[in-house]
Amino acid sequence: MLYAKLTKAGEPSAVTARLGLSNPQGAWGRRVWEREVLSLYAIVETGGKQYRVSQGSIINVEKLPAQVGEEVVLDQVVFVGGEECKVGSPLVEGAKVVAKVLLQDKEKKILVFKYKPKKNYRKRQGHRQPFTKLQILSIEA
């Protein structure tokens, strides 16, 4: 995973100290953006949506047919990134993400209100979308 970190003026960051740079501000005293490779991540597809996951992350996905505590294998991996990137066309061959089901629940209620002016038509409905909360155990590519 790539991320950018903004350093304060005059303070050397961990990356600039590791590289042995004496002036972390640059030639004109501006702040310096740094990039660092952190860990392996993947983009998986489930329930018609794509999610960016890394090991240990917790995500809410559309309801899956599994009990709490079971392990689920998500085999529709679109992209695997980190040290080396693998892009699928459409899926990455042999890649899978193993996750543990933490919770089966419903989202907060949303109200659906239909209304037609001058026709005395009003309809109010509530809807709670079911979801499954997953914790990512491992990414195998």
ROGU-603899 format. One line per 5 residues: for each residue y, z, x of N, C-alpha, C. Coordinates in Angstrom, 2 decimals. Layout:
// residues N
Y:Z:X:Y:Z:X:Y:Z:X  ...;
This chain:
// residues 141
-1.16:0.00:0.85:0.00:0.00:0.00:1.23:0.00:0.89  2.17:-0.84:0.60:3.41:-0.88:1.35:4.48:-0.12:0.59  5.28:0.63:1.32:6.40:1.26:0.66:7.58:1.25:1.62  8.76:1.34:1.07:9.96:1.36:1.88:10.55:2.75:1.83  11.02:3.23:2.97:11.59:4.57:3.03:12.97:4.46:3.69;
13.96:5.05:3.07:15.31:5.00:3.58:15.57:6.26:4.39  15.98:6.10:5.64:16.25:7.26:6.49:17.72:7.62:6.40  18.02:8.89:6.58:19.41:9.32:6.59:20.05:8.90:7.91  21.34:8.74:7.89:22.05:8.30:9.09:21.90:9.36:10.19  21.48:8.93:11.36:21.38:9.81:12.50:20.06:10.53:12.66;
19.19:10.48:11.63:17.91:11.18:11.71:16.80:10.20:12.04  16.05:10.44:13.11:14.91:9.57:13.38:13.77:9.90:12.42  13.12:8.88:11.90:12.00:9.11:11.01:10.71:9.16:11.81  9.60:9.42:11.13:8.31:9.50:11.80:7.93:8.16:12.42  8.26:7.06:11.74:7.90:5.73:12.24:8.72:5.38:13.47;
10.03:5.62:13.43:10.87:5.29:14.58:10.55:6.19:15.77  10.20:7.45:15.51:9.81:8.33:16.60:8.50:7.87:17.23  7.55:7.42:16.39:6.27:6.94:16.89:6.44:5.67:17.71  7.38:4.82:17.31:7.62:3.58:18.04:8.51:3.79:19.26  9.10:4.98:19.37:9.93:5.28:20.53:11.32:4.68:20.45;
11.83:4.46:19.25:13.17:3.89:19.10:14.19:5.02:19.17  15.22:4.82:19.97:16.22:5.87:20.14:17.32:5.79:19.09  17.61:4.60:18.57:18.69:4.43:17.61:18.10:3.97:16.28  17.75:4.90:15.38:17.14:4.49:14.12:18.12:3.85:13.15  19.43:3.91:13.45:20.42:3.37:12.53:20.61:1.88:12.67;
20.16:1.27:13.73:20.41:-0.14:13.94:21.67:-0.34:14.75  22.03:-1.59:14.97:23.15:-1.92:15.86:24.50:-1.50:15.30  24.73:-1.55:13.99:26.03:-1.26:13.40:26.06:0.05:12.64  25.11:0.92:12.90:25.11:2.24:12.25:24.65:2.21:10.82  23.99:1.12:10.40:23.48:1.05:9.03:22.12:1.74:8.94;
21.76:2.11:7.74:20.45:2.71:7.52:19.37:1.65:7.67  18.20:2.07:8.10:17.11:1.15:8.41:15.99:1.33:7.38  15.49:0.23:6.84:14.33:0.26:5.96:13.09:0.12:6.82  12.07:0.92:6.51:10.84:0.86:7.28:9.68:0.61:6.33  8.67:-0.08:6.84:7.48:-0.34:6.04:6.28:0.24:6.76;
5.38:0.81:5.98:4.21:1.44:6.57:3.01:1.17:5.67  1.88:0.86:6.26:0.67:0.62:5.49:0.01:1.97:5.23  -0.24:2.29:3.95:-0.76:3.61:3.63:-2.27:3.61:3.38  -2.74:2.99:2.32:-4.15:3.12:2.00:-4.64:1.92:1.19  -5.94:1.93:0.94:-6.60:0.88:0.18:-6.24:1.02:-1.30;
-5.95:-0.09:-1.95:-5.71:-0.08:-3.39:-6.29:-1.34:-3.99  -6.40:-1.34:-5.31:-6.96:-2.50:-6.02:-6.22:-2.69:-7.33  -6.30:-3.91:-7.84:-5.79:-4.21:-9.18:-7.00:-4.58:-10.03  -7.26:-3.76:-11.05:-8.41:-3.98:-11.92:-7.93:-4.39:-13.30  -8.81:-5.08:-14.01:-8.49:-5.53:-15.36:-9.47:-4.88:-16.32;
-8.95:-4.20:-17.33:-9.77:-3.61:-18.38:-8.95:-3.51:-19.66  -9.57:-3.81:-20.76:-8.87:-3.75:-22.04:-7.75:-4.76:-22.18  -7.82:-5.88:-21.45:-6.79:-6.90:-21.53:-5.54:-6.59:-20.73  -5.57:-5.51:-19.94:-4.42:-5.14:-19.13:-4.85:-4.98:-17.68  -3.89:-5.05:-16.77:-4.19:-4.88:-15.35:-3.54:-3.58:-14.86;
-4.27:-2.85:-14.02:-3.82:-1.57:-13.50:-3.94:-1.56:-11.98  -2.94:-1.00:-11.31:-2.97:-0.83:-9.86:-3.52:0.56:-9.59  -4.64:0.66:-8.88:-5.30:1.94:-8.65:-5.55:2.15:-7.17  -5.59:3.41:-6.77:-6.02:3.79:-5.44:-6.92:5.01:-5.60  -7.60:5.40:-4.55:-8.57:6.48:-4.65:-7.85:7.78:-5.00;
-8.37:8.46:-6.03:-7.79:9.72:-6.48:-6.76:9.58:-7.59  -6.31:8.35:-7.88:-5.29:8.18:-8.92:-5.91:8.36:-10.31  -5.07:8.74:-11.26:-5.49:8.97:-12.65:-4.73:8.00:-13.53  -5.47:7.25:-14.37:-4.84:6.24:-15.23:-5.35:6.39:-16.66  -4.55:5.95:-17.62:-4.95:5.86:-19.01:-5.22:4.41:-19.34;
-6.43:4.09:-19.82:-6.80:2.73:-20.17:-7.18:2.68:-21.65  -7.34:1.48:-22.17:-7.82:1.33:-23.54:-9.19:1.98:-23.65  -9.54:2.45:-24.83:-10.76:3.25:-25.03:-12.01:2.53:-24.52  -12.79:3.25:-23.71:-14.05:2.76:-23.18:-15.21:3.53:-23.83  -16.35:2.87:-24.04:-17.50:3.57:-24.65:-18.25:4.42:-23.63;
-17.70:5.58:-23.28:-18.33:6.48:-22.32:-18.00:7.92:-22.70  -18.87:8.83:-22.32:-18.67:10.25:-22.59:-17.84:10.89:-21.47  -17.23:12.02:-21.76:-16.47:12.75:-20.75:-17.42:13.23:-19.66  -17.05:12.99:-18.41:-17.87:13.37:-17.27:-18.72:12.24:-16.70  -18.90:11.17:-17.46:-19.69:10.03:-16.98:-18.89:9.22:-15.96;
-19.63:8.46:-15.14:-19.00:7.54:-14.20:-19.00:6.14:-14.81  -17.89:5.45:-14.65:-17.71:4.10:-15.19:-17.44:3.17:-14.01  -18.07:1.99:-14.03:-17.84:1.00:-12.98:-16.96:-0.10:-13.56  -15.80:-0.29:-12.95:-14.90:-1.38:-13.33:-15.12:-2.51:-12.34  -15.77:-3.59:-12.81:-16.14:-4.66:-11.88:-15.22:-5.87:-11.96;
-14.23:-5.84:-12.83:-13.28:-6.94:-12.91:-12.09:-6.64:-12.00  -12.29:-6.83:-10.69:-11.27:-6.55:-9.69:-10.56:-7.86:-9.35  -9.25:-7.89:-9.53:-8.46:-9.09:-9.33:-7.93:-9.17:-7.89  -7.62:-8.00:-7.29:-7.01:-7.97:-5.97:-7.39:-6.67:-5.27  -7.65:-6.76:-3.97:-7.88:-5.57:-3.15:-6.92:-5.66:-1.98;
-6.13:-4.60:-1.77:-5.13:-4.61:-0.71:-5.29:-3.41:0.19  -4.60:-3.45:1.30:-4.65:-2.39:2.30:-4.51:-3.02:3.66  -5.44:-2.70:4.58:-5.41:-3.29:5.92:-5.55:-4.82:5.84  -6.53:-5.28:5.05:-6.70:-6.71:4.81:-6.74:-6.94:3.31  -6.17:-8.02:2.85:-6.06:-8.31:1.42:-7.11:-9.32:1.01;
-7.66:-9.10:-0.19:-8.60:-10.05:-0.79:-8.07:-10.40:-2.17  -7.83:-11.68:-2.38:-7.32:-12.15:-3.66:-8.43:-12.91:-4.35  -8.72:-12.58:-5.60:-9.78:-13.23:-6.34:-9.29:-14.48:-7.03  -10.25:-15.35:-7.32:-9.91:-16.54:-8.09:-11.00:-16.80:-9.12  -11.04:-16.16:-10.25:-10.12:-15.14:-10.74:-10.46:-13.73:-10.30;
-11.73:-13.45:-9.88:-12.13:-12.10:-9.50:-12.60:-12.06:-8.06  -12.50:-10.90:-7.44:-12.98:-10.71:-6.07:-14.49:-10.51:-6.12  -15.22:-11.31:-5.34:-16.69:-11.25:-5.33:-17.17:-9.92:-4.75  -18.06:-9.23:-5.45:-18.70:-8.02:-4.95:-17.82:-6.79:-4.94  -16.62:-6.86:-5.44:-15.73:-5.70:-5.45:-15.91:-4.93:-6.75;
-15.84:-3.60:-6.64:-15.92:-2.77:-7.84:-15.17:-1.47:-7.60  -14.76:-0.86:-8.70:-14.06:0.41:-8.67:-14.87:1.39:-9.50  -15.19:2.53:-8.91:-15.96:3.56:-9.61:-14.98:4.64:-10.06  -15.06:5.01:-11.35:-14.14:6.00:-11.92:-14.92:7.01:-12.75  -14.34:8.18:-12.91:-14.94:9.25:-13.72:-14.09:9.44:-14.97;
-14.74:9.58:-16.13:-14.03:9.77:-17.39:-13.59:11.23:-17.49  -12.28:11.46:-17.57:-11.76:12.81:-17.69:-11.52:13.22:-19.14  -11.13:12.25:-19.98:-10.71:12.59:-21.34:-10.81:11.38:-22.25  -11.23:11.62:-23.49:-11.16:10.62:-24.56:-10.21:11.20:-25.60  -9.09:10.54:-25.86:-8.09:11.12:-26.74:-7.30:10.01:-27.43;
-6.25:10.41:-28.16:-5.35:9.47:-28.81:-3.93:9.71:-28.31  -3.14:8.63:-28.26:-1.74:8.72:-27.85:-0.92:9.43:-28.93  0.37:9.66:-28.63:1.27:10.22:-29.64:1.42:9.23:-30.79  1.69:9.77:-31.96:1.82:8.92:-33.15:3.10:8.09:-33.09  2.96:6.80:-33.43:4.14:5.96:-33.61:4.23:5.61:-35.09;
5.44:5.42:-35.57:5.65:5.07:-36.97:5.93:3.59:-37.10  5.23:2.95:-38.02:5.44:1.53:-38.33:6.09:1.48:-39.70  7.30:0.94:-39.79:8.04:0.91:-41.05:8.36:-0.52:-41.40  7.85:-0.97:-42.55:8.14:-2.31:-43.05:9.14:-2.18:-44.18  10.08:-3.12:-44.22:11.18:-3.03:-45.18:11.67:-4.42:-45.52;
11.83:-4.69:-46.81:12.43:-5.95:-47.24:13.63:-5.61:-48.11  14.80:-6.06:-47.70:16.00:-5.70:-48.46:16.02:-6.35:-49.85  16.59:-5.63:-50.78:16.81:-6.08:-52.16:15.52:-6.31:-52.94  14.37:-5.95:-52.43:13.10:-6.18:-53.12:12.36:-4.87:-53.42  12.98:-3.73:-53.08:12.39:-2.41:-53.31:11.01:-2.30:-52.65;
10.90:-2.84:-51.44:9.64:-2.78:-50.69:9.85:-1.98:-49.41  9.17:-0.86:-49.35:9.19:-0.03:-48.15:7.79:0.49:-47.92  7.32:0.39:-46.67:5.98:0.85:-46.35:6.03:1.56:-45.00  5.56:2.80:-44.97:5.56:3.57:-43.73:4.13:3.91:-43.34  3.78:3.59:-42.10:2.44:3.87:-41.59:2.55:4.56:-40.25;
1.57:5.38:-39.94:1.48:5.98:-38.62:0.30:5.38:-37.88  0.38:5.37:-36.56:-0.73:4.84:-35.76:-0.86:5.64:-34.48  -2.10:6.02:-34.14:-2.39:6.69:-32.87:-3.42:5.85:-32.13  -3.04:5.29:-30.99:-3.93:4.42:-30.22:-4.89:5.27:-29.39  -6.21:5.03:-29.51:-7.15:5.77:-28.67:-7.10:5.29:-27.21;
-7.33:6.22:-26.27:-7.32:5.87:-24.86:-8.38:6.69:-24.12  -8.68:6.26:-22.90:-9.60:6.95:-22.01:-8.85:7.25:-20.73  -8.88:8.52:-20.29:-8.24:8.90:-19.04:-9.28:8.85:-17.93  -9.00:8.07:-16.87:-9.94:7.88:-15.77:-9.37:8.41:-14.47  -10.26:8.98:-13.64:-9.90:9.33:-12.26:-10.69:8.41:-11.34;
-10.00:7.73:-10.45:-10.63:6.76:-9.55:-11.32:7.50:-8.42  -12.64:7.30:-8.29:-13.43:7.96:-7.25:-13.50:7.12:-5.97  -13.79:5.82:-6.12:-13.92:4.98:-4.93:-13.62:3.53:-5.25  -13.20:2.81:-4.20:-12.96:1.37:-4.28:-13.87:0.71:-3.26  -14.74:-0.17:-3.73:-15.68:-0.85:-2.85:-15.37:-2.33:-2.86;
-15.10:-2.89:-1.69:-14.75:-4.30:-1.61:-15.61:-5.01:-0.59;
